[in-house]
Amino acid sequence: MPQAQLVFDRFYVMKIINEAVDKVHRNDARQNETLKKTRYIWLKNPQNLTAKQCKKLEPEK
C-alpha cells in the first residue's frame, strides 16, 4: 500500500510511556528508600507541587 499513512493513537502512546515510567520508578524505588511513595509527585506538573512535595524531590546532601 504505497499511499498508506502511519497513524499513532495518542492513548496507546501514552500508555506505553506511562508503563516505561512506572517500570523505571519501581526499579529505582527498590534501590533507594527515599524514592518510595513519590510516583505521583514525579508525574505532577511542577508548578502545582506543594512545598512538601518540592522538598521530597530535592537531592539529599
Residue pairs with C-beta under 8 A, 6 or more apart in sequence:
21 42
21 43
22 39
25 35
25 38
25 39
25 42
28 35
29 35
29 36
29 38
29 39
34 56
34 60
38 56
38 57
41 49
41 53
41 56
41 57
42 57
44 53
49 57
